[in-house]
Amino acid sequence: MNSSGIKRGLAAGAISALAVTGLPFLASSASAAVGDSITVASVGPTLNAGDLGGVVVLKTKGLTAGDEANIKAIGTDLKSSADNANQTVLVKDATFIADKSANDSNPNDGYDEVKLHVAVTTPHDGDTAHYALYVDDNNSNTVDANEARTTVDQSTSGKVAKIDVSPASQSAVQGVASDDYTVSLLDAADRPTQLLNADSITVAGDGDATPSDTSLSATDTELGTDTFTATGNTVGAHDITLVDTLTPTVKNKVTLNVTKAAVITADEVDIVTGADSWDGFGNGTDGGTTAVRVDQSSIRIDFKSTDVANDKNSTVILTVSSGNVTFGGEGSTKVSTKLDANGVGSVVITPDAGSIQAGDSITVSGNTFDQTLNFQRAAATAVEPSSDVYFSKLDGSVDVTATVLDQFGLPVTTGFLSAARNGANNDTAATTQKKPVGSDGSATFTFTDKDATAGDTDTVEFRYFADQYDNTGTDLGGDATIKYTVDGMGSDYKISLADTDTEAKDYDASDVTVVPLADTVADSGDEAADLDVDSTEPGAEMSVSVDNGALILEPGESKLSEGSSSVTAAAGDFNTASGYQIVGTKSGVVTVTVESAHRTETAQMTVGDETDQDSARNVTVSGPAEVENGATQIAYTAVITDAFGNPVPNIPVQQLNIQVSGPAQFQDSDVMTNAAGQINLNVKVDSGAEGDVTIKVTGLPDYWYNTQFGAAADRLHADSSTKDGEGLAASSNVATATTTVKAAPAPSGPSDIVAVLKGKSNGAKDDKLKVHTDKVAEGATVKLWKFNKNGKKVLVDEGTVNKWGNAKFVAADKNGNKVTKYIAKVLGTDANKAAKTNTKKVR
């Protein structure tokens, strides 16, 4: 309220106008401030004759803190000076709320607010009180003409008769608070209402449900509503009961369904972006810090449980927060996922892109996992040569390649790299080279030997230069060694498979044999061969590759899905103790190729035939495309294979459902598949059959033999509920083949036909005649004659046989009721012989 100096009132004309309307006890205009105003923003539910009072919020202009104490109520509508005798109104308290402060209900409207509790009594629950609120500037207890005022309509309600809670049921993960339960207090007429000051609503959970608030007071529910959450640690449904303490018969009950929470550790997490320092599952640290390049728009966190039995179908909820990065405009958010039956799932965090700056960070926590993500600009942090040791032939040259990497392990594509050689070579001329890095972050330097002797070494040192203006560069490590040998190659290493020397004179590829890995897990001695490479060059890298569908399992791996056809590591890692293994998928010889230090060696092993009935997974069937008409039998061959196309022998015919459609029936078959996975199936053809015969062969899932027929992709059996066959394609256990039985050949030469002449007249004006013959005569010429009164044969008409084998004629009847004798003949064509002459008498 303006308070300095003398308050300026309304103009005299305005005062007169207000007086005419009947305002009581008008005071001098000098007692109020120009521009002061109060208007009603909202009116809350009000318990009739309640002692708390309904909430009335006013929007104000010109009032300052302290002026709210002068706001009073008068039980009039400002059109008469008397109070309404049917209502009682009383301002219980008032609170000034500055614009844009924490409790401002509308911080964007430019108004201060005053929150009041106004107690109202009306004759009946549901009646509306009509009264005025005014700012009694001069404490006269009357509404002066120039005092800010507003009228209020405030409806009353009865005492609490119903506690409504929404939702009636919801789910929350173990140890995580639920979403809000919203409590609404209603009277007998379902009107929102309030509690008395002495009343409250108790909130109690049974079992393991803990409400966030166990007592909702009259003040908590002053607007007729309030919220609470609940947390549980025991999986299952838990009841939460709400009771009115003064009226215990007024109560309600809701449910909290507690679902299982996954227990996540860093080894079960992979943080995935286009550029980050987290390096796959098993390579992070709980409570650690992960660098993320500042331009990454989203962060995916993958989960893969190592305790599937406990974590499957459980939930992960992560709280994501930051002091400077926002999420949908907020400083924190939650992301969640339900792990599948394999304990696998993922969440995506999407910060507001415009809120991220270099140096910002966000924290991620939940389900026992926590991590800080720091946003950083990419910077060159390492130089990585393609090999620690290079080999140069005496008096020859060697290419040395190195790549500049940033802190995320990605290539830096700008700047320059230098390489300087020093050591035994003694070639002091132009030993330092400098080149721009390429689009892959690398540069290649060629060093020529002039003075080295066998066994000498040089060290190549690298420096990175940010740009052309950088004269000193930065040593980011990654030195390489050049070793000089007579032939330019490293040590002559030796390959052993399954502890067998593959270079022995009597070694044969069949000496090391494994079975196809059709069950996807190498868990027995005959499914994998240990790889051992001895006498390797120290410090050199080594690449190992296999063909014919074989795969290499690295140390700690045992699953088909983990294998790869080639791997690269330090040469010294490929020994038996390290645990590299080779598994096979396709029967036949596998060649193992090892490359290191410019030297290439090979060894061979064998993947044996598939003999395990359990591996039967796919079915094909074949037969002739067509057979001649009159054939009595069609021979088909079904082939049963495993997931990799290897034939499976000894599968009994009873494991195949054989169906035949068309003019034929299944007849008989072999008892079981042979060594080639084949089983012969014979189909009997119906007599006189022609058209398509189709055979359908379905491999039946058999839980006695434990076959793989009908299994989905990544599933070992038709009834598998988890990825117990990861890496396997879906079973193709239904196959069909169709054979066409040719139609009977058409008869050769013209066919004999018979023609019948029919006719009628009965003395009519015209004689009507029809020649009936076979369809084969279609298109043949038909001639019609008659005998005249002189007994002479006269040609009457000729026509053509239609597609039904008929020809029609109409002849004038010139002798009344006398008999006329007609003669018809069908002439011969390429398809038919001429029909015999046929006669008909017509009256």
Buried (B, 14 or more C-beta within 10 A) or exposed (E): BBEEEEBBBBEEEEBEEBEEEEBBEBBEBEBBBEEBBBEBBBBBBBBBBBBBBBBBBBBBBBBEEEBBBBBBBBBBEBEEEEBBEEBBBEBBEBEBBEBEEEEBEBEEEEBBBBBBBBBBBBEEBBBEBBBBBBBBBBEEEBBBBBBBBBBBEBBBBBBBBBBBBEEEEBBBBBBBBBEBBEBBBBBBEEBBBBBBEEBBBBBBBEBBBBBBBEEBBBEBBBBBBBBBBBBBEEBEEBEBBBBBEEEEEBBBEBBBBBBBBBBBBBBBBBBBBEBBBBEEBBEBEEEEEBBBBBBBEEBEBBBBBEEBEEBBBBBBBBBBBBEEBBBEEEBEBEBBBBBBEBBBBBBEBBBEEEBBEEEBBBBBBBBEBBBBBBBBEBEBBBBBBBBBBBBBBBEBEBEBBBBBBBBBEBBBBEBBBBBBBBBBBEBEEEBEBBEEBEEEBBBBBEBEBEEBEEEBBBEBBBBBBBEEEEEEBBEBEBBBBBBBBEEBBBBEBBBBBBEBBBEEEEBEBEBBBBBBBBBBBBEEEEBBBBBBBBEBBBBBBBBBBBBBBBBBBBEEBBBBBBBEEEBEBBBBBBBBEBBBBBBBBBBBBBBBBBBBBBBEBEBBBBBBBBEBBBBBBBBBBEBEEBBEBBBEEBEBBBBBBBBBBBBBBBBBBEBBEBEBEBBBEBBEBBEBBBEEBBBBBEBBBEEEBBEEBBBBBBBBBBEEBBBBBBBBEBBBBBEBEBBBBBBBBBBBBBBEBBBBBEEEEEEEEBBEBEBEBEBEBEEEEEBBBBBBBBBBBBEBBBBBBBBEEEEEEEEBBBBEBEEEBBBEBEBEBEEEEEEBEBBBBBBBBEBBBBBEEBEBEBB
